[in-house]
């Protein structure tokens, strides 16, 4: 697989992992209920799911592009990206990996959805799925912030991809929500069991991803700073 293809798959996986992590999952329960509330009308659910995906993707695209372009426009950006920034990739991956493994934690205040905003979104009907996706995308919690700013932004910067990779990440964060909304629409009775399985899978996936991040981070650190590889 080509490096660019690996970057795209990595961005998609980071988005999915963000969506099913404990902190964002609580907000996504509300999104699932909203997107899938037109039970018995699969077409409306799919349309609402598409709007929700578009909202999340647009939010991450704008924020990701601004972050990546800012890094790429630093004075002497070329030498910075090839030198200092390359040396920072390894330690950043190690830190994110240790966070995913639960070695340390931190807390931030998320924006959330206010009651007034929730009412405005609800009055918008099915079109409210679009701003709902954007608002929930920007309501960062520790896990989503670590994966977005600590993994996706460096990945997009290193691959000079300020548009594609943030967009793919946004699509990845919306896929689980759309999937469960469709289950609601077609009347699947084991919704609760499916969510339990997702939570169990998330623990394994987060642990495995954390190990990979630490391993790749150590490799990158040795290669870029100690020149042992």
C-alpha positions in Angstrom: 0.0 0.0 0.0 1.3 3.5 -0.9 2.2 5.9 1.9 -0.6 8.3 0.8 -3.2 5.4 0.9 -1.9 4.5 4.4 -2.4 8.1 5.5 -6.0 8.1 4.2 -6.8 4.8 5.9 -5.2 6.0 9.1 -7.3 9.2 9.1 -10.4 7.2 8.6 -9.5 4.8 11.5 -8.7 7.8 13.8 -12.1 9.2 13.0 -13.9 6.0 13.8 -12.0 5.5 17.0 -12.8 9.1 18.0 -16.5 8.5 17.5 -16.7 5.2 19.5 -14.6 6.5 22.4 -16.4 6.8 25.7 -16.5 10.6 25.9 -17.8 11.3 22.3 -20.0 8.2 22.4 -22.3 9.9 25.0 -22.9 12.8 22.6 -23.3 10.4 19.7 -26.2 8.6 21.5 -28.1 11.9 21.2 -27.1 12.2 17.6 -28.2 8.6 16.9 -31.6 9.4 18.4 -31.9 12.6 16.4 -30.8 11.1 13.1 -32.8 7.9 13.5 -36.0 9.4 15.0 -37.9 9.1 11.7 -38.5 5.4 12.4 -40.1 3.6 9.4 -38.7 6.1 6.9 -35.2 4.7 5.9 -34.8 7.3 3.2 -35.3 10.2 5.6 -32.8 8.6 8.0 -30.3 8.1 5.3 -30.7 11.8 4.2 -30.4 13.0 7.8 -27.3 10.8 8.2 -25.8 12.3 5.1 -26.5 15.8 6.4 -25.0 14.9 9.8 -21.9 13.4 8.0 -21.6 16.6 6.0 -21.8 18.8 9.1 -19.0 16.9 10.9 -16.9 16.7 7.8 -17.2 20.4 7.2 -16.3 21.3 10.8 -13.2 19.1 10.8 -12.2 20.2 7.3 -12.2 23.8 8.2 -10.5 23.3 11.6 -8.0 20.8 10.2 -7.2 22.9 7.1 -6.6 26.0 9.3 -4.3 24.1 11.7 -2.3 22.4 8.9 -2.0 25.5 6.8 -0.8 27.4 9.9 1.9 24.9 10.5 2.9 24.8 6.8 3.1 28.6 6.6 5.5 29.1 9.5 8.6 31.1 8.6 11.1 28.8 6.9 8.4 26.1 6.9 10.3 23.9 4.5 13.3 23.4 6.8 11.0 23.3 9.8 8.9 20.5 8.4 11.9 18.5 7.2 13.9 19.0 10.4 12.3 20.1 13.7 8.8 19.0 12.9 10.0 15.5 11.8 11.7 15.1 15.2 8.5 16.1 17.0 6.4 13.4 15.3 7.9 10.5 17.3 7.4 12.1 20.8 3.9 13.3 19.9 2.9 9.8 18.8 4.4 8.3 22.0 2.4 10.8 24.2 -0.9 10.1 22.3 -0.2 6.4 22.6 0.4 6.6 26.3 -2.8 8.6 26.7 -4.8 6.0 24.8 -3.2 3.2 27.0 -4.4 5.1 30.1 -0.9 5.9 31.5 -2.0 9.5 32.1 -5.1 11.6 31.5 -6.2 15.3 31.2 -9.4 17.2 31.2 -10.8 20.0 29.1 -14.0 21.9 29.0 -16.1 20.9 25.9 -18.4 23.3 24.2 -21.4 20.9 24.2 -24.9 21.8 23.0 -26.8 24.4 24.9 -30.5 24.2 25.5 -31.2 27.2 23.2 -29.0 25.7 20.4 -30.8 22.3 20.8 -34.1 24.0 20.4 -33.0 25.8 17.2 -31.6 22.5 15.8 -34.8 20.7 16.7 -37.0 23.4 15.0 -34.9 22.9 11.8 -36.3 19.4 11.5 -34.4 17.0 9.4 -32.0 19.8 8.3 -31.0 20.2 11.9 -28.8 17.2 11.4 -26.3 19.4 9.5 -25.5 21.9 12.3 -25.8 19.1 14.9 -22.9 17.3 13.2 -20.8 20.5 13.1 -21.5 21.4 16.8 -20.7 17.9 18.1 -17.6 17.8 16.0 -16.3 20.9 17.7 -17.3 19.8 21.2 -13.8 18.4 21.9 -13.1 16.1 24.9 -9.7 14.7 25.9 -9.9 11.7 23.6 -11.1 13.5 20.5 -8.6 16.4 21.2 -5.7 14.0 21.5 -6.6 12.1 18.4 -7.4 15.2 16.3 -4.6 17.6 17.3 -2.1 15.0 18.4 -2.5 12.5 15.6 -4.5 13.8 12.6 -3.0 17.3 12.3 0.6 16.0 12.4 -0.3 13.3 9.9 -2.0 15.8 7.6 0.9 18.2 7.9 3.5 15.6 7.2 1.6 14.5 4.1 0.9 18.1 3.0 -2.8 17.2 3.0 -4.8 20.1 4.7 -8.1 19.1 3.0 -8.3 15.4 2.2 -7.2 13.9 5.5 -9.3 16.1 7.8 -12.3 15.4 5.5 -11.7 11.7 5.7 -11.4 12.0 9.5 -14.7 13.7 9.6 -16.4 11.0 7.6 -14.9 8.4 9.9 -16.4 10.1 13.0 -19.8 10.1 11.4 -19.9 6.5 10.2 -20.8 4.8 13.5 -23.6 7.4 14.1 -25.1 6.8 10.6 -24.8 3.0 11.1 -26.8 2.9 14.3 -29.3 5.4 12.9 -30.0 3.0 10.0 -30.4 0.1 12.5 -33.1 2.2 14.3 -34.8 3.0 11.0 -35.1 -0.6 9.9 -36.3 -1.6 13.4 -33.4 -3.8 14.6 -34.2 -5.0 18.1 -30.7 -5.6 19.3 -29.6 -1.9 19.2 -28.6 -2.0 22.9 -26.6 -5.2 22.4 -24.9 -3.7 19.4 -23.9 -0.6 21.4 -22.5 -2.8 24.1 -20.4 -4.6 21.5 -19.1 -1.3 20.1 -18.0 -0.2 23.6 -16.2 -3.5 24.2 -14.6 -3.2 20.7 -13.5 0.4 21.5 -11.5 -0.7 24.6 -9.6 -3.3 22.5 -9.2 -0.9 19.6 -8.0 2.0 21.8 -5.4 -0.3 23.5 -4.2 -1.7 20.2 -3.9 1.8 18.6 -2.1 3.0 21.7 0.5 0.2 21.4 1.0 1.0 17.6 1.4 4.7 18.3 4.0 4.1 21.0 5.9 1.6 18.8 5.8 3.9 15.7 6.7 6.9 17.9 9.8 5.1 19.3 10.8 4.1 15.7 10.4 7.7 14.4 12.3 9.1 17.4 15.2 6.8 16.9 15.3 7.4 13.2 15.0 11.2 13.2 17.1 12.1 16.3 19.5 9.3 17.0 20.0 8.2 13.4 20.1 4.5 14.5 17.7 3.3 11.8 
